[in-house]
Amino acid sequence: MLASASSAVGCGPPYCQFRGTINDPANRSMRRSMLKAGMGDFCKQMLQRNAPLRLSPDSPVIGRFFPVQCHAPESEDLDLTFSGYGYAWTNVSLKTTFTASAKALYRYDFLVTEGDRCDVYAYFRTSRLDASDFKVHRIEGQAASFLNTFAQMGDNFGRQLIGKKLQDGFTVIHQSATNVDDFTLGITPLGQRPFRPFQVHGKDRITYENERVEVHQNQRDFVGPINVEDGGRSIFVTATMDGTPAIDFMLMRKAEAEASLKLYFEYPQSGPLAAPPIAGDVMQAGVPLQRAIPVAPGMYYVVFDNTASAGQVSPPGNAMDDRAAVVNYLIQIGDSS
């Protein structure tokens, strides 16, 4: 979400040399000025990413939030207003789609790790939460949807959950050895890193996401938008899957993927995609997937599909036996040659 912020204060030799001075509490104003200059257009960064949703910091992703509106006027702190939509899965509701919005003020600062690593930790601590809203849009589970009060209960729970996450703030970690920017909700202590399923080495490729997601029976996961700015580039996908015999991996252009995402958001049950993917493959349990897909400049989505209504795989539908696919994936952008 904030790739340019930590990169701009990225840990080149000067920052590594003078990190003692940079980390000095007396130099907080200097650090804030450096980070403010590096953040650039915060909303542009925010609108080009999704926010993976999980129940706890190291648990698999169970849904995503896609921001569609953002406003962050010039101010001493980050004064952020945003709204969007998303989906999540629970064992009671199955797929639930929702809309959410919030207005919050964040104080920002950064520190540089000591020792062999020279990584930048950009911290955004919540100073004030002015408003947050959450509304359930569709509920897949029949038992849940028959309860007239469930939507209201879901609204209240979601509002409290969104408020809690916003109060926790967020951290952006720039790893200088690999040029990877890592976003995490909450304040990550200096030197610690969140769980990631794959080790990334070198700076030849841009890492978009390195995550673990659960894709339950009759569900999809939309990972994007993935911005490819230059020609002669490929999207590299490395992934493993367990929990079910097979699911579909697909790559879609942004327009067709977001049309499919809107259908997924609007209807409780998963149906066909709005358009065919430009590339795809079958992911088999225990068999690593490695694909390099040449693409033109533009935006794309990776879709993991555990439904019978799209792709080559038709998983058996059994309401009493939810075969969730657990997918570890690494998505990168790099030169085709």
C-alpha beads as a LAMMPS data file, in Angstrom:
LAMMPS data file: protein, C-alpha beads

337 atoms
336 bonds

1 atom types
1 bond types

-500.0 500.0 xlo xhi
-500.0 500.0 ylo yhi
-500.0 500.0 zlo zhi

Masses

1 110.0

Atoms # bond

1 1 1 0.000 0.000 0.000
2 1 1 2.812 2.370 0.823
3 1 1 5.667 1.081 -1.279
4 1 1 7.145 4.460 -2.108
5 1 1 7.121 5.764 1.468
6 1 1 9.688 3.425 2.938
7 1 1 11.580 3.092 -0.348
8 1 1 12.256 6.796 -0.522
9 1 1 13.957 6.687 2.870
10 1 1 15.350 3.304 1.836
11 1 1 18.486 2.085 3.460
12 1 1 21.273 3.056 1.101
13 1 1 24.796 3.373 2.515
14 1 1 24.231 6.863 4.033
15 1 1 21.294 5.628 6.095
16 1 1 23.189 2.556 7.213
17 1 1 26.195 4.680 8.135
18 1 1 24.204 7.215 10.132
19 1 1 21.396 5.099 11.558
20 1 1 22.532 5.909 15.099
21 1 1 21.947 9.583 14.379
22 1 1 18.702 8.868 12.523
23 1 1 17.328 6.728 15.370
24 1 1 18.182 9.321 18.035
25 1 1 14.869 10.335 19.715
26 1 1 15.969 13.969 19.465
27 1 1 15.854 13.712 15.648
28 1 1 12.196 12.728 15.321
29 1 1 11.331 15.932 13.412
30 1 1 14.067 15.168 10.880
31 1 1 12.750 11.616 10.410
32 1 1 9.172 12.851 9.932
33 1 1 10.308 15.348 7.285
34 1 1 12.201 12.626 5.425
35 1 1 9.261 10.223 5.548
36 1 1 6.756 12.887 4.514
37 1 1 8.855 13.670 1.440
38 1 1 9.124 9.971 0.639
39 1 1 5.426 9.139 0.937
40 1 1 4.489 11.093 -2.180
41 1 1 0.862 10.542 -3.171
42 1 1 -0.357 8.255 -0.394
43 1 1 -3.796 7.749 -1.929
44 1 1 -2.325 6.709 -5.283
45 1 1 -0.393 3.971 -3.488
46 1 1 -3.420 2.929 -1.440
47 1 1 -5.756 2.628 -4.427
48 1 1 -3.280 0.379 -6.270
49 1 1 -3.324 -2.335 -3.594
50 1 1 -5.753 -4.557 -1.725
51 1 1 -5.674 -5.136 2.023
52 1 1 -5.559 -8.860 2.954
53 1 1 -7.851 -9.698 5.889
54 1 1 -6.961 -12.263 8.557
55 1 1 -8.200 -13.193 12.023
56 1 1 -4.771 -12.967 13.679
57 1 1 -1.344 -11.672 12.567
58 1 1 0.118 -15.006 11.372
59 1 1 -3.100 -16.763 10.280
60 1 1 -4.029 -17.283 6.589
61 1 1 -5.833 -14.586 4.637
62 1 1 -9.635 -15.119 4.715
63 1 1 -10.743 -12.132 2.643
64 1 1 -9.736 -8.808 1.117
65 1 1 -10.642 -5.134 1.227
66 1 1 -10.410 -3.097 -1.987
67 1 1 -10.238 0.689 -1.466
68 1 1 -12.003 2.714 -4.166
69 1 1 -11.943 6.237 -2.692
70 1 1 -9.175 7.977 -0.760
71 1 1 -8.485 11.515 0.421
72 1 1 -5.342 12.590 2.290
73 1 1 -4.869 16.385 2.266
74 1 1 -1.562 18.029 3.137
75 1 1 -1.191 18.197 6.923
76 1 1 1.341 17.706 9.694
77 1 1 0.023 14.162 10.261
78 1 1 -1.573 11.709 7.810
79 1 1 -5.247 12.744 7.719
80 1 1 -6.825 9.822 5.856
81 1 1 -10.391 9.277 4.635
82 1 1 -11.137 6.149 2.596
83 1 1 -13.913 3.787 1.529
84 1 1 -14.224 0.548 -0.384
85 1 1 -15.658 -2.942 -0.490
86 1 1 -14.549 -6.482 0.145
87 1 1 -15.302 -10.048 1.089
88 1 1 -14.471 -12.429 3.917
89 1 1 -15.251 -16.025 4.870
90 1 1 -16.427 -17.476 8.193
91 1 1 -17.759 -20.941 9.012
92 1 1 -21.163 -19.463 9.981
93 1 1 -21.795 -16.968 7.201
94 1 1 -19.606 -18.613 4.536
95 1 1 -18.857 -15.787 2.089
96 1 1 -19.864 -12.346 3.337
97 1 1 -19.415 -9.245 1.198
98 1 1 -19.364 -5.775 2.718
99 1 1 -18.661 -2.084 2.297
100 1 1 -16.529 -0.095 4.740
101 1 1 -15.277 3.452 5.243
102 1 1 -13.259 5.366 7.821
103 1 1 -11.629 8.677 8.693
104 1 1 -8.517 8.616 10.875
105 1 1 -5.465 10.687 11.754
106 1 1 -2.054 8.962 11.916
107 1 1 1.236 10.151 13.437
108 1 1 4.181 8.838 11.422
109 1 1 7.838 8.131 12.118
110 1 1 10.521 5.637 11.050
111 1 1 13.495 3.814 12.535
112 1 1 16.393 1.832 11.043
113 1 1 17.465 -1.592 12.322
114 1 1 20.872 -2.098 13.918
115 1 1 23.226 -5.007 13.169
116 1 1 23.785 -6.790 9.862
117 1 1 20.421 -5.866 8.359
118 1 1 19.675 -2.282 7.430
119 1 1 15.877 -2.199 7.146
120 1 1 13.544 0.780 7.492
121 1 1 10.445 0.461 9.710
122 1 1 7.889 3.188 8.936
123 1 1 5.319 3.482 11.739
124 1 1 1.833 4.976 11.420
125 1 1 0.249 5.247 14.875
126 1 1 -3.402 6.217 15.194
127 1 1 -3.764 9.642 16.759
128 1 1 -7.518 9.991 16.304
129 1 1 -10.315 7.866 14.827
130 1 1 -13.070 10.224 13.728
131 1 1 -15.437 7.737 12.084
132 1 1 -15.713 4.175 10.801
133 1 1 -18.567 2.329 9.130
134 1 1 -19.191 -1.267 8.034
135 1 1 -22.237 -2.663 6.232
136 1 1 -22.893 -6.286 5.269
137 1 1 -23.895 -6.501 1.593
138 1 1 -24.479 -10.203 0.859
139 1 1 -24.345 -13.398 2.963
140 1 1 -23.864 -16.791 1.316
141 1 1 -24.797 -19.059 4.245
142 1 1 -28.515 -19.888 4.137
143 1 1 -28.805 -20.402 7.883
144 1 1 -27.234 -17.017 8.542
145 1 1 -29.201 -15.195 5.857
146 1 1 -32.518 -16.433 7.279
147 1 1 -31.798 -14.657 10.562
148 1 1 -33.278 -11.175 10.241
149 1 1 -30.931 -9.811 12.875
150 1 1 -27.756 -11.324 11.448
151 1 1 -27.036 -8.489 9.043
152 1 1 -27.353 -5.948 11.853
153 1 1 -25.189 -8.106 14.120
154 1 1 -22.662 -8.391 11.303
155 1 1 -22.717 -4.627 10.801
156 1 1 -22.045 -4.021 14.495
157 1 1 -19.316 -6.667 14.661
158 1 1 -17.675 -5.403 11.484
159 1 1 -17.807 -1.801 12.697
160 1 1 -16.102 -2.804 15.949
161 1 1 -13.525 -4.915 14.069
162 1 1 -12.709 -2.129 11.597
163 1 1 -12.445 0.345 14.471
164 1 1 -10.084 -1.966 16.363
165 1 1 -7.839 -2.510 13.325
166 1 1 -7.696 1.219 12.629
167 1 1 -6.787 1.928 16.254
168 1 1 -3.865 -0.506 15.937
169 1 1 -2.181 1.578 13.215
170 1 1 0.113 -0.018 10.628
171 1 1 3.766 -0.615 9.764
172 1 1 5.630 -0.579 6.433
173 1 1 8.953 -2.462 6.435
174 1 1 11.473 -1.776 3.662
175 1 1 13.970 -4.649 3.382
176 1 1 17.084 -3.127 1.820
177 1 1 18.700 -6.451 0.840
178 1 1 15.786 -7.408 -1.436
179 1 1 14.119 -4.018 -2.042
180 1 1 10.843 -5.517 -0.744
181 1 1 8.237 -3.357 1.002
182 1 1 6.100 -5.257 3.533
183 1 1 2.823 -3.869 4.903
184 1 1 1.406 -5.111 8.225
185 1 1 -1.517 -3.987 10.359
186 1 1 -0.467 -3.005 13.868
187 1 1 2.902 -1.801 15.134
188 1 1 5.644 -4.351 14.381
189 1 1 8.607 -4.077 16.799
190 1 1 11.852 -2.921 15.201
191 1 1 13.769 -5.921 13.827
192 1 1 10.825 -8.351 13.782
193 1 1 9.174 -9.499 10.555
194 1 1 5.724 -10.946 9.835
195 1 1 5.372 -14.529 8.604
196 1 1 5.857 -14.933 4.866
197 1 1 5.780 -18.384 3.172
198 1 1 8.614 -17.751 0.684
199 1 1 12.142 -16.423 1.119
200 1 1 12.948 -13.650 -1.374
201 1 1 16.553 -13.133 -2.499
202 1 1 18.044 -10.417 -4.680
203 1 1 16.585 -7.236 -6.162
204 1 1 15.921 -8.332 -9.747
205 1 1 12.146 -8.591 -9.284
206 1 1 9.477 -6.459 -7.621
207 1 1 7.557 -8.468 -5.022
208 1 1 3.826 -7.711 -5.104
209 1 1 2.579 -10.170 -2.460
210 1 1 4.039 -13.055 -0.458
211 1 1 1.106 -14.558 1.449
212 1 1 -0.868 -17.596 2.588
213 1 1 -4.597 -17.692 1.832
214 1 1 -7.463 -20.099 2.543
215 1 1 -9.805 -20.558 -0.428
216 1 1 -12.831 -22.490 0.783
217 1 1 -15.256 -24.629 -1.203
218 1 1 -17.113 -22.594 -3.874
219 1 1 -14.934 -19.539 -3.178
220 1 1 -12.450 -17.389 -5.097
221 1 1 -9.643 -15.074 -4.106
222 1 1 -8.769 -12.013 -6.199
223 1 1 -5.186 -10.778 -5.720
224 1 1 -4.539 -7.373 -7.241
225 1 1 -4.411 -4.977 -8.922
226 1 1 -0.845 -5.811 -9.990
227 1 1 0.651 -2.806 -11.782
228 1 1 3.106 -3.584 -14.612
229 1 1 4.551 -0.245 -15.713
230 1 1 7.129 -1.203 -18.349
231 1 1 7.308 -3.320 -21.484
232 1 1 9.288 -6.556 -21.698
233 1 1 8.051 -7.690 -18.284
234 1 1 6.491 -10.870 -16.932
235 1 1 4.392 -11.704 -13.893
236 1 1 6.113 -14.501 -11.976
237 1 1 3.972 -16.723 -9.746
238 1 1 5.382 -19.325 -7.363
239 1 1 2.791 -21.231 -5.338
240 1 1 2.000 -24.420 -3.450
241 1 1 -1.409 -25.741 -2.425
242 1 1 -2.737 -28.302 0.048
243 1 1 -6.092 -29.214 1.573
244 1 1 -8.001 -30.218 -1.572
245 1 1 -6.985 -32.238 -4.674
246 1 1 -6.856 -29.304 -7.114
247 1 1 -7.915 -25.706 -7.764
248 1 1 -7.495 -23.245 -10.640
249 1 1 -4.888 -20.504 -10.949
250 1 1 -5.776 -17.707 -13.392
251 1 1 -4.348 -14.393 -14.572
252 1 1 -6.849 -11.740 -15.701
253 1 1 -6.662 -8.202 -17.008
254 1 1 -7.871 -5.574 -14.549
255 1 1 -11.122 -4.691 -16.352
256 1 1 -12.300 -8.302 -16.692
257 1 1 -11.069 -9.239 -13.214
258 1 1 -12.856 -6.343 -11.527
259 1 1 -16.051 -7.115 -13.454
260 1 1 -15.764 -10.687 -12.114
261 1 1 -15.007 -9.346 -8.635
262 1 1 -18.150 -7.192 -8.761
263 1 1 -20.215 -10.299 -9.591
264 1 1 -18.545 -12.136 -6.698
265 1 1 -19.389 -9.177 -4.437
266 1 1 -22.986 -8.817 -5.638
267 1 1 -24.221 -12.428 -5.586
268 1 1 -24.131 -14.754 -2.551
269 1 1 -23.179 -17.829 -4.604
270 1 1 -20.190 -17.904 -6.942
271 1 1 -21.034 -17.952 -10.646
272 1 1 -19.090 -17.765 -13.914
273 1 1 -16.385 -15.174 -14.462
274 1 1 -17.253 -12.068 -16.477
275 1 1 -14.613 -13.015 -19.087
276 1 1 -12.041 -15.766 -19.634
277 1 1 -8.555 -15.370 -18.145
278 1 1 -5.530 -14.591 -20.309
279 1 1 -3.586 -17.459 -18.692
280 1 1 -4.276 -20.251 -16.261
281 1 1 -3.185 -23.563 -14.840
282 1 1 -4.367 -26.331 -12.532
283 1 1 -2.772 -26.306 -9.095
284 1 1 -2.480 -29.816 -7.667
285 1 1 -2.004 -30.568 -3.995
286 1 1 1.663 -30.894 -3.091
287 1 1 2.889 -29.972 -6.594
288 1 1 4.685 -26.586 -6.758
289 1 1 3.445 -24.152 -9.398
290 1 1 5.935 -21.886 -11.152
291 1 1 4.744 -19.654 -13.980
292 1 1 6.322 -16.734 -15.830
293 1 1 3.655 -14.987 -17.913
294 1 1 4.793 -12.230 -20.329
295 1 1 2.406 -9.262 -20.159
296 1 1 2.001 -5.833 -21.714
297 1 1 2.087 -2.748 -19.480
298 1 1 -1.161 -2.531 -17.525
299 1 1 -2.881 -3.875 -14.437
300 1 1 -3.708 -7.505 -13.694
301 1 1 -5.203 -9.809 -11.070
302 1 1 -4.235 -13.321 -10.005
303 1 1 -7.318 -15.406 -9.172
304 1 1 -7.329 -18.608 -7.124
305 1 1 -10.576 -20.465 -7.912
306 1 1 -12.073 -23.315 -5.858
307 1 1 -15.415 -23.409 -7.698
308 1 1 -17.041 -25.564 -10.370
309 1 1 -18.295 -22.518 -12.311
310 1 1 -14.950 -21.382 -13.785
311 1 1 -11.639 -22.875 -14.802
312 1 1 -10.734 -26.488 -15.528
313 1 1 -11.294 -27.953 -12.060
314 1 1 -14.764 -28.956 -10.843
315 1 1 -14.419 -29.623 -7.109
316 1 1 -17.237 -31.735 -5.631
317 1 1 -19.857 -29.715 -3.765
318 1 1 -20.454 -31.155 -0.305
319 1 1 -22.058 -28.896 2.298
320 1 1 -20.860 -31.188 5.096
321 1 1 -17.247 -31.402 3.905
322 1 1 -15.650 -28.034 3.145
323 1 1 -12.313 -28.770 1.461
324 1 1 -10.454 -25.493 1.924
325 1 1 -7.397 -24.999 -0.244
326 1 1 -4.460 -23.483 1.646
327 1 1 -2.361 -21.613 -0.920
328 1 1 1.129 -20.232 -0.303
329 1 1 1.982 -17.808 -3.105
330 1 1 4.633 -15.341 -4.217
331 1 1 3.749 -12.849 -6.970
332 1 1 6.570 -10.828 -8.547
333 1 1 7.183 -8.581 -11.560
334 1 1 10.435 -8.859 -13.493
335 1 1 12.140 -8.840 -16.880
336 1 1 10.899 -11.471 -19.322
337 1 1 14.390 -12.312 -20.601

Bonds

1 1 1 2
2 1 2 3
3 1 3 4
4 1 4 5
5 1 5 6
6 1 6 7
7 1 7 8
8 1 8 9
9 1 9 10
10 1 10 11
11 1 11 12
12 1 12 13
13 1 13 14
14 1 14 15
15 1 15 16
16 1 16 17
17 1 17 18
18 1 18 19
19 1 19 20
20 1 20 21
21 1 21 22
22 1 22 23
23 1 23 24
24 1 24 25
25 1 25 26
26 1 26 27
27 1 27 28
28 1 28 29
29 1 29 30
30 1 30 31
31 1 31 32
32 1 32 33
33 1 33 34
34 1 34 35
35 1 35 36
36 1 36 37
37 1 37 38
38 1 38 39
39 1 39 40
40 1 40 41
41 1 41 42
42 1 42 43
43 1 43 44
44 1 44 45
45 1 45 46
46 1 46 47
47 1 47 48
48 1 48 49
49 1 49 50
50 1 50 51
51 1 51 52
52 1 52 53
53 1 53 54
54 1 54 55
55 1 55 56
56 1 56 57
57 1 57 58
58 1 58 59
59 1 59 60
60 1 60 61
61 1 61 62
62 1 62 63
63 1 63 64
64 1 64 65
65 1 65 66
66 1 66 67
67 1 67 68
68 1 68 69
69 1 69 70
70 1 70 71
71 1 71 72
72 1 72 73
73 1 73 74
74 1 74 75
75 1 75 76
76 1 76 77
77 1 77 78
78 1 78 79
79 1 79 80
80 1 80 81
81 1 81 82
82 1 82 83
83 1 83 84
84 1 84 85
85 1 85 86
86 1 86 87
87 1 87 88
88 1 88 89
89 1 89 90
90 1 90 91
91 1 91 92
92 1 92 93
93 1 93 94
94 1 94 95
95 1 95 96
96 1 96 97
97 1 97 98
98 1 98 99
99 1 99 100
100 1 100 101
101 1 101 102
102 1 102 103
103 1 103 104
104 1 104 105
105 1 105 106
106 1 106 107
107 1 107 108
108 1 108 109
109 1 109 110
110 1 110 111
111 1 111 112
112 1 112 113
113 1 113 114
114 1 114 115
115 1 115 116
116 1 116 117
117 1 117 118
118 1 118 119
119 1 119 120
120 1 120 121
121 1 121 122
122 1 122 123
123 1 123 124
124 1 124 125
125 1 125 126
126 1 126 127
127 1 127 128
128 1 128 129
129 1 129 130
130 1 130 131
131 1 131 132
132 1 132 133
133 1 133 134
134 1 134 135
135 1 135 136
136 1 136 137
137 1 137 138
138 1 138 139
139 1 139 140
140 1 140 141
141 1 141 142
142 1 142 143
143 1 143 144
144 1 144 145
145 1 145 146
146 1 146 147
147 1 147 148
148 1 148 149
149 1 149 150
150 1 150 151
151 1 151 152
152 1 152 153
153 1 153 154
154 1 154 155
155 1 155 156
156 1 156 157
157 1 157 158
158 1 158 159
159 1 159 160
160 1 160 161
161 1 161 162
162 1 162 163
163 1 163 164
164 1 164 165
165 1 165 166
166 1 166 167
167 1 167 168
168 1 168 169
169 1 169 170
170 1 170 171
171 1 171 172
172 1 172 173
173 1 173 174
174 1 174 175
175 1 175 176
176 1 176 177
177 1 177 178
178 1 178 179
179 1 179 180
180 1 180 181
181 1 181 182
182 1 182 183
183 1 183 184
184 1 184 185
185 1 185 186
186 1 186 187
187 1 187 188
188 1 188 189
189 1 189 190
190 1 190 191
191 1 191 192
192 1 192 193
193 1 193 194
194 1 194 195
195 1 195 196
196 1 196 197
197 1 197 198
198 1 198 199
199 1 199 200
200 1 200 201
201 1 201 202
202 1 202 203
203 1 203 204
204 1 204 205
205 1 205 206
206 1 206 207
207 1 207 208
208 1 208 209
209 1 209 210
210 1 210 211
211 1 211 212
212 1 212 213
213 1 213 214
214 1 214 215
215 1 215 216
216 1 216 217
217 1 217 218
218 1 218 219
219 1 219 220
220 1 220 221
221 1 221 222
222 1 222 223
223 1 223 224
224 1 224 225
225 1 225 226
226 1 226 227
227 1 227 228
228 1 228 229
229 1 229 230
230 1 230 231
231 1 231 232
232 1 232 233
233 1 233 234
234 1 234 235
235 1 235 236
236 1 236 237
237 1 237 238
238 1 238 239
239 1 239 240
240 1 240 241
241 1 241 242
242 1 242 243
243 1 243 244
244 1 244 245
245 1 245 246
246 1 246 247
247 1 247 248
248 1 248 249
249 1 249 250
250 1 250 251
251 1 251 252
252 1 252 253
253 1 253 254
254 1 254 255
255 1 255 256
256 1 256 257
257 1 257 258
258 1 258 259
259 1 259 260
260 1 260 261
261 1 261 262
262 1 262 263
263 1 263 264
264 1 264 265
265 1 265 266
266 1 266 267
267 1 267 268
268 1 268 269
269 1 269 270
270 1 270 271
271 1 271 272
272 1 272 273
273 1 273 274
274 1 274 275
275 1 275 276
276 1 276 277
277 1 277 278
278 1 278 279
279 1 279 280
280 1 280 281
281 1 281 282
282 1 282 283
283 1 283 284
284 1 284 285
285 1 285 286
286 1 286 287
287 1 287 288
288 1 288 289
289 1 289 290
290 1 290 291
291 1 291 292
292 1 292 293
293 1 293 294
294 1 294 295
295 1 295 296
296 1 296 297
297 1 297 298
298 1 298 299
299 1 299 300
300 1 300 301
301 1 301 302
302 1 302 303
303 1 303 304
304 1 304 305
305 1 305 306
306 1 306 307
307 1 307 308
308 1 308 309
309 1 309 310
310 1 310 311
311 1 311 312
312 1 312 313
313 1 313 314
314 1 314 315
315 1 315 316
316 1 316 317
317 1 317 318
318 1 318 319
319 1 319 320
320 1 320 321
321 1 321 322
322 1 322 323
323 1 323 324
324 1 324 325
325 1 325 326
326 1 326 327
327 1 327 328
328 1 328 329
329 1 329 330
330 1 330 331
331 1 331 332
332 1 332 333
333 1 333 334
334 1 334 335
335 1 335 336
336 1 336 337
